[in-house]
Amino acid sequence: MQKVISGIQQVGIGIPNIYEAWAWYHKHFNMDVPAFDDAGWAELMLPYTGNQPQERHAILALNMKGGGGFEIWQYKSRTPQNAAFDIKLGDLGIFAVKIKTEDVEQAYAQFKSEGVEILGVVSKDERGKKFFFVKDPYGNIFQLVENNEWFTKNPANTGGVEGVILGVSDIEKSMEFYANLFAYDTVLYDTNGTFDDFAALPGGDASFRRVLITHSEPRKGPFSKLFGSSTIELVQLSAGNANKIYKDRMWGDLGFIHLCFDIGGMNIFREECKAAGHTFTVDSRRPNGVEEEVFDMGEASGDFAYVEDPDGTLIELVEAHRIPLVKKLGWYLDLNKRDRSKALPNWMVRMLALKRVKEVKS
């Protein structure tokens, strides 16, 4: 099997009330298709959960217009913790999530009319693309970014995840990590200084180096057309000290807990990461030393692993095996019987929309 990256599958978001949060993301970001809704125990994440299993509830919600989804995640066995400090731009980890939007001005007006907290005004990045920032009820920041790449056409003005803004301590090391392991090999801009478009963000008045990276080759794999292309914006403080966003906290605590890639070829990734000095810290393929074991996530199943980037930000890798399409009819998609380097037919991916939820009761 060859190494395949389908794209950003999702960003994990630790929240205090899972259905309340999903209702908000459903309304404002059209995350209305649950790929899974699973309550159980996080038994394999021991390095990040106090060395003991933790009860949790997770929902992977997708927007079928295109882009990655949200893995909305809530502890059930403990109270999730906030950072002990005010998180600022440049702190190490996922600071904000980029969301695709078809019409930035229209989205701005819509969010304003709906009473969503908006940070600043509509601005343009170094490429001339329009964007603006919003904050959810839990303090998480999202960047609505102009985009014209869509999987399906529908009236919704927002799509899914296009990327993240990531605080790093050494941009060169981070660029090497994301280029070598995840094929972000193209620099869209690389600039230094203070930036008017950051001014409304916490800590945004500081001086930074910011680099926007993307992949030169289109993503491949079963869901590559749905997830689409993506970017990562690396931001490094020019002076001063940055805090690690998850310092003294657990994976799953409040905030953006991980960046997840949908992949094929887990064994290849395992060896490549090890050779690059970033050995898997969690690996579901060998929970008990048994190669054949597969991880179940409710109705879905597959393999997953975690690796840390140079600053310890958690990157999840998911290689799906079985995905439910129409549960009532017993229709499941078995990816083990398919060439993982090829995109699934559009009609087959669109069948996920049969699971669309019109309203989430919080």
PyMOL commands that set and color helices and strands:
alter all, ss='L'
color gray80, all
select helices_A, chain A and resi 18-29+46-48+104-113+171-182+196-198+224-227+266-275+327-329+335-337+346-355
alter helices_A, ss='H'
color red, helices_A
select strands_A, chain A and resi 4-14+33-42+54-62+69-75+93-101+117-124+130-135+141-146+158-167+186-193+208-214+231-237+255-264+282-283+295-297+300-308+314-326+331-334
alter strands_A, ss='S'
color yellow, strands_A
deselect
rebuild
show_as cartoon
